[in-house]
Amino acid sequence: ETETKIGEVTTKSSTPKLDSEYNDEDLKKLSLNFKAINFLHCALNENDYMKITNCKTAKEIWDKLEVTY
């Protein structure tokens, strides 16, 4: 994972793992993230759903909703 500072914004980027590099713990975390994302998608109305459609993790969704409300 590398950090790049752009002005006052710090962005993080990492190279994705190959399928063969995922261990059981990684797969468990991915599964929980997908379940949380699905739960949040189902709980939102159309307007809120449109606000979070580009989020890739449940944490991103939660943070965006926390700012909104």
C-alpha distances in whole Angstrom, upper triangle without the diagonal:
4,7,10,13,16,19,19,16,13,10,7,6,4,7,10,11,15,17,18,15,16,18,20,18,16,19,20,18,18,21,22,19,22,25,24,23,27,28,27,28,32,32,32,35,34,33,31,29,29,27,24,24,21,19,17,17,20,18,18,21,23,21,23,26,26,26,29,31
4,7,10,13,16,16,14,10,8,6,6,6,9,12,14,18,21,22,19,19,22,24,22,19,22,24,21,21,25,25,22,24,28,26,25,29,31,29,30,33,34,33,36,35,34,31,30,30,27,25,25,22,20,18,19,22,20,19,23,24,22,23,27,27,26,29,32
4,7,10,13,12,10,7,6,5,6,9,12,15,17,21,24,25,22,22,24,27,24,22,25,26,22,22,26,26,23,25,28,27,25,29,31,29,30,33,33,32,35,34,33,30,29,29,26,24,25,21,19,18,19,21,19,18,22,23,20,22,25,25,24,27,29
4,6,10,10,8,6,5,6,8,11,14,17,20,23,26,28,25,25,28,30,28,25,27,29,25,25,29,28,25,27,30,29,27,31,32,30,31,34,35,33,35,34,33,30,30,28,26,24,25,21,20,19,20,23,21,19,23,24,21,22,26,26,24,27,30
4,6,7,6,4,6,9,11,14,17,20,23,27,29,31,28,29,31,33,30,28,30,31,28,27,31,30,27,29,32,30,29,32,33,31,32,35,35,33,35,34,32,30,30,29,26,25,26,22,21,21,22,24,22,20,23,24,21,22,25,25,23,26,29
4,6,5,6,7,11,13,16,19,22,25,28,31,33,30,31,33,35,33,30,32,33,30,29,32,32,28,30,33,31,29,32,34,31,31,35,35,33,34,33,31,29,29,27,24,24,25,21,21,21,22,25,22,20,23,24,21,21,25,25,23,25,28
4,6,8,10,14,16,20,23,25,29,32,35,37,34,34,36,38,35,33,35,36,32,32,35,34,31,33,35,33,31,34,35,33,33,37,36,34,35,34,32,30,30,28,25,25,26,23,23,24,25,27,24,22,25,26,22,22,26,25,23,25,28
4,7,10,13,16,20,23,25,29,32,34,36,34,33,35,37,34,31,34,34,31,30,33,32,29,31,33,31,29,33,34,31,31,35,34,32,34,33,30,28,29,27,24,24,25,23,22,23,23,25,22,20,23,23,20,20,23,22,20,23,25
4,6,10,13,17,20,22,25,29,31,33,30,30,32,33,31,28,30,31,27,27,30,29,25,27,30,27,26,29,30,27,28,32,31,29,31,30,28,25,26,24,21,21,22,19,18,19,20,21,19,16,19,20,17,17,21,20,18,21,24
4,7,10,13,17,19,22,26,28,30,27,27,29,30,28,25,28,28,25,24,28,27,24,26,28,26,25,28,29,27,28,31,31,29,31,31,29,26,26,25,22,21,22,19,18,18,18,20,17,16,19,20,17,18,21,21,19,22,25
4,7,10,13,16,19,22,25,27,24,24,26,28,25,22,25,26,22,22,25,24,21,23,26,24,22,26,27,25,26,29,29,28,30,29,27,25,24,23,21,19,20,16,15,15,16,18,16,14,17,19,16,17,21,21,19,22,25
4,7,10,12,15,19,21,23,20,20,22,24,22,19,21,23,19,19,22,22,19,21,24,22,21,25,26,24,25,29,29,28,30,30,28,26,25,24,22,20,20,17,15,14,14,17,15,14,17,19,17,18,21,21,21,24,26
4,7,9,12,16,18,20,18,18,21,23,21,18,20,22,19,18,21,22,19,20,24,23,21,24,26,25,25,29,30,29,31,30,29,27,25,25,23,20,20,16,15,13,14,18,16,15,18,20,19,20,23,24,23,26,28
4,6,9,12,15,17,14,15,17,20,18,15,17,20,17,16,20,20,18,19,23,22,21,24,26,25,26,29,30,30,32,32,31,28,27,26,25,22,21,18,16,14,15,18,17,16,20,22,21,22,25,26,26,28,30
4,6,9,13,14,12,13,16,19,18,15,17,20,18,16,20,21,19,20,23,23,22,25,27,27,27,30,32,31,34,33,33,30,28,28,26,23,23,19,18,15,16,20,20,19,22,24,23,24,27,28,29,31,33
4,7,9,11,10,10,14,16,16,12,14,17,15,13,17,18,16,17,21,21,20,22,25,25,25,28,29,29,32,31,31,29,26,26,25,22,21,18,17,14,15,18,18,18,21,23,23,24,27,28,28,30,32
4,6,8,6,7,11,14,14,10,12,15,14,12,16,18,17,17,21,22,21,23,26,26,26,29,31,31,34,33,34,31,29,29,28,25,24,21,19,16,16,19,20,20,23,25,25,26,29,30,31,33,35
4,5,5,7,11,14,15,12,12,16,16,14,17,19,18,19,22,23,23,24,27,28,28,30,32,33,35,35,35,33,30,31,30,27,25,23,22,18,19,22,23,23,25,27,28,29,31,33,34,35,37
4,5,6,9,12,13,11,10,14,14,12,14,18,17,17,20,22,21,22,25,26,26,28,31,32,34,34,35,33,30,30,30,27,25,23,22,18,19,21,23,24,25,27,28,29,31,33,34,36,37
4,6,8,11,13,11,11,15,16,15,17,20,20,20,22,24,24,25,28,29,30,32,34,35,38,37,39,36,33,34,34,30,29,27,25,22,22,24,25,26,28,30,31,32,34,36,37,39,40
4,6,10,11,9,10,14,14,13,16,18,18,19,22,23,23,25,28,28,29,31,33,34,37,37,38,35,33,33,33,29,28,26,24,20,20,23,23,24,27,28,29,31,33,33,35,37,38
4,7,8,6,7,10,11,10,12,15,15,16,18,20,20,22,24,25,26,28,30,31,34,34,35,33,30,31,31,27,26,24,22,18,18,20,21,22,24,25,26,28,30,31,33,34,36
4,6,5,6,9,10,11,12,15,16,17,19,20,21,23,25,26,27,29,31,32,35,36,37,34,32,33,32,29,28,27,24,20,19,21,22,24,25,26,27,30,31,32,34,36,36
4,5,5,6,9,10,11,12,14,15,17,18,20,21,23,24,26,27,29,31,34,35,36,33,31,33,32,28,28,27,24,21,19,20,21,23,25,25,27,29,30,31,33,35,35
4,5,5,6,9,10,11,12,14,15,17,18,20,21,23,24,26,27,29,33,33,34,31,29,31,30,26,26,25,22,19,17,17,18,21,22,22,24,27,28,28,30,32,33
4,5,5,6,9,10,11,12,14,15,16,18,20,21,22,24,26,27,31,31,32,29,27,28,28,24,23,22,19,16,14,15,16,18,20,21,22,24,26,26,29,30,31
4,5,5,6,9,10,11,12,14,15,16,18,20,21,23,24,26,29,30,31,28,26,28,27,23,23,22,19,16,14,15,17,19,20,21,23,25,26,27,29,31,31
4,5,5,6,9,10,11,12,14,15,17,18,20,21,23,25,28,29,31,27,25,27,27,23,23,23,20,17,14,14,16,19,19,20,22,24,25,25,28,29,30
4,5,5,6,9,10,11,12,14,15,16,18,20,21,23,26,27,28,25,23,25,24,20,20,20,17,14,11,11,12,15,16,16,18,21,21,22,25,26,27
4,5,5,6,9,10,11,12,14,15,16,18,20,21,25,25,26,23,21,23,22,18,18,17,15,11,9,10,12,14,15,16,18,20,21,22,25,26,27
4,5,5,6,9,10,11,12,14,15,17,18,20,24,25,26,23,21,23,23,19,19,19,16,13,11,11,14,16,16,17,20,21,21,23,26,26,27
4,5,5,6,9,10,11,12,14,15,17,19,22,24,25,22,20,22,22,18,18,19,16,13,10,9,12,14,14,14,17,19,19,20,23,24,24
4,5,5,6,9,10,11,12,14,15,17,20,21,22,19,17,19,18,15,15,15,12,9,7,6,9,11,11,12,14,16,16,18,20,21,22
4,5,5,6,9,10,10,12,14,16,19,20,21,18,16,18,18,14,14,14,12,9,8,8,11,13,12,13,16,17,17,19,22,22,23
4,5,5,6,9,10,11,12,15,18,19,21,18,16,19,19,16,15,17,14,13,10,9,12,14,13,14,17,18,17,19,22,22,22
4,5,5,6,9,10,11,13,16,18,19,16,14,17,17,13,14,15,12,11,9,6,9,11,10,10,13,15,14,15,18,19,19
4,5,5,6,9,10,11,14,15,16,13,11,14,14,10,10,12,9,9,7,5,9,10,8,9,13,13,13,15,17,17,18
4,5,5,6,9,10,13,14,16,14,11,14,15,12,12,14,12,12,11,9,13,13,11,12,16,16,15,17,20,19,20
4,5,5,6,9,12,14,16,13,12,15,16,13,14,16,14,14,12,9,13,14,11,11,15,15,14,16,19,18,18
4,5,5,6,10,12,13,10,9,12,12,10,11,13,11,12,11,8,11,11,8,8,12,12,10,13,15,15,15
4,6,6,8,9,11,9,6,10,11,9,9,12,11,12,12,10,13,13,9,11,14,13,12,15,17,16,16
4,6,8,10,13,11,9,12,14,12,12,16,15,16,15,13,16,16,13,14,17,16,14,17,19,18,18
4,7,10,12,10,9,13,13,12,13,17,15,17,16,13,15,16,12,12,15,15,12,14,17,15,15
4,7,8,6,6,9,10,10,11,14,14,16,15,13,15,15,11,12,14,13,10,13,15,13,13
4,6,6,6,9,10,11,12,16,16,18,18,16,18,17,14,15,17,15,12,15,16,13,14
4,6,5,6,9,10,10,14,15,18,19,17,19,18,14,16,18,15,13,17,17,14,15
4,5,5,7,9,10,14,15,18,19,18,19,17,14,15,16,13,11,15,15,11,13
4,5,5,7,9,12,12,15,16,14,15,13,10,11,13,10,8,11,12,9,10
4,5,5,6,10,10,13,14,13,15,13,9,12,14,11,10,14,14,12,14
4,6,5,8,10,13,15,15,16,14,11,14,15,12,11,15,15,13,15
4,6,8,9,12,14,13,14,11,9,11,12,8,8,12,11,9,12
4,6,5,9,10,10,11,8,6,9,10,7,8,11,12,11,13
4,6,8,10,11,13,10,9,12,13,11,12,15,16,14,17
4,6,9,11,12,9,9,13,13,11,13,16,16,15,18
4,6,8,9,6,6,10,10,9,11,14,14,14,17
4,7,9,7,8,11,12,12,14,16,17,18,20
4,5,5,7,9,10,11,13,14,16,17,19
4,5,5,6,9,10,11,12,14,15,16
4,5,5,6,9,10,10,12,14,15
4,5,5,6,9,10,11,12,14
4,6,5,6,8,10,11,12
4,5,5,6,9,10,10
4,5,5,6,9,10
4,5,5,6,9
4,5,5,6
4,5,5
4,6
4
